[in-house]
Amino acid sequence: MNPEDEKLIKLARATRARNGAAEGAAVRDETGRTYTASTVALPSLNLTALQTAVAMAVASGAESLEAAAVVTAGADPDITAVRDLGATAPVLVAAPDGTVRVTL
């Protein structure tokens, strides 16, 4: 794994831990900027960590994604939002300890 992808996992782990969330995610855009997010669970709004990170990237002007990472103890995530901006971007799915379980 390249250092930039390792960084995404570290950022996703830190965001998940800091917020005490079910998931943490990080995405990297076409310019190399990263965006991190955790699960949003409000009575009126529910977003996965990946959806939130992608939304943050789009709101900041990103036009495409190079890679994404999500840290979760659950099942493989829905990566539809990532595919909207990065049809071939690798999505690293890691356990809470940072071990990559699968690349989607």
C-alpha positions as CSV (number, residue, x, y, z in Angstrom):
1,M,0.0,0.0,0.0
2,N,1.3,3.4,-0.8
3,P,1.9,6.1,1.9
4,E,-1.0,8.3,0.7
5,D,-3.5,5.4,1.1
6,E,-2.0,4.6,4.5
7,K,-2.6,8.2,5.4
8,L,-6.3,7.9,4.4
9,I,-6.7,5.0,6.8
10,K,-5.0,6.8,9.7
11,L,-7.2,9.8,9.1
12,A,-10.4,7.7,9.0
13,R,-9.4,5.9,12.2
14,A,-8.7,9.1,14.0
15,T,-12.0,10.7,12.9
16,R,-13.9,7.6,14.0
17,A,-12.2,7.5,17.4
18,R,-12.5,11.2,18.0
19,N,-16.2,11.2,17.3
20,G,-17.0,7.8,18.9
21,A,-18.8,7.0,15.6
22,A,-19.6,3.7,14.0
23,E,-17.5,4.6,11.0
24,G,-14.8,7.0,10.0
25,A,-13.9,7.8,6.4
26,A,-11.4,9.8,4.4
27,V,-11.3,10.6,0.7
28,R,-8.6,12.1,-1.5
29,D,-9.5,14.3,-4.5
30,E,-7.8,14.9,-7.8
31,T,-5.6,17.6,-6.3
32,G,-4.4,15.5,-3.4
33,R,-6.6,17.2,-0.8
34,T,-8.2,15.0,1.9
35,Y,-11.5,15.2,3.5
36,T,-12.5,13.2,6.6
37,A,-15.9,12.5,8.2
38,S,-17.7,10.2,10.5
39,T,-21.2,8.7,10.5
40,V,-24.0,11.3,10.8
41,A,-26.9,10.0,12.8
42,L,-29.6,12.6,13.5
43,P,-33.3,12.3,13.7
44,S,-33.7,14.1,10.4
45,L,-30.5,13.0,8.6
46,N,-28.5,9.8,8.3
47,L,-25.3,9.6,6.3
48,T,-22.6,7.0,6.2
49,A,-19.1,8.2,6.9
50,L,-18.2,7.8,3.2
51,Q,-21.3,9.8,2.1
52,T,-20.3,12.6,4.4
53,A,-16.7,12.7,3.3
54,V,-17.8,12.7,-0.4
55,A,-20.3,15.5,0.3
56,M,-17.5,17.5,2.1
57,A,-15.2,17.0,-0.9
58,V,-17.9,18.1,-3.4
59,A,-18.8,21.1,-1.2
60,S,-15.1,22.2,-1.3
61,G,-15.0,22.0,-5.1
62,A,-13.6,18.5,-5.8
63,E,-14.4,17.2,-9.2
64,S,-13.1,13.7,-8.9
65,L,-11.7,11.2,-6.3
66,E,-8.5,9.3,-6.4
67,A,-9.1,7.0,-3.4
68,A,-11.2,6.5,-0.3
69,A,-10.9,4.6,3.0
70,V,-13.5,3.6,5.5
71,V,-12.9,2.2,9.0
72,T,-15.7,0.1,10.3
73,A,-16.4,-2.9,12.5
74,G,-19.5,-3.6,10.3
75,A,-20.1,-5.1,6.9
76,D,-18.6,-3.7,3.7
77,P,-19.9,-0.2,3.1
78,D,-22.1,1.2,0.3
79,I,-19.6,2.9,-2.0
80,T,-22.1,4.5,-4.4
81,A,-21.2,8.0,-3.4
82,V,-17.5,7.4,-4.1
83,R,-18.3,5.9,-7.5
84,D,-20.2,9.1,-8.4
85,L,-16.8,11.0,-8.4
86,G,-14.3,8.2,-8.9
87,A,-15.5,5.3,-11.1
88,T,-12.2,3.4,-10.5
89,A,-11.0,4.9,-7.3
90,P,-10.0,2.2,-4.8
91,V,-12.0,2.1,-1.6
92,L,-10.0,0.6,1.3
93,V,-12.2,-1.0,3.9
94,A,-10.3,-1.4,7.2
95,A,-11.1,-2.8,10.6
96,P,-11.0,-0.5,13.6
97,D,-7.3,-1.5,14.2
98,G,-6.4,-0.2,10.7
99,T,-6.0,-3.6,9.1
100,V,-7.3,-3.5,5.5
101,R,-10.0,-6.2,5.1
102,V,-10.7,-5.6,1.4
103,T,-10.2,-3.1,-1.4
104,L,-13.4,-2.4,-3.4
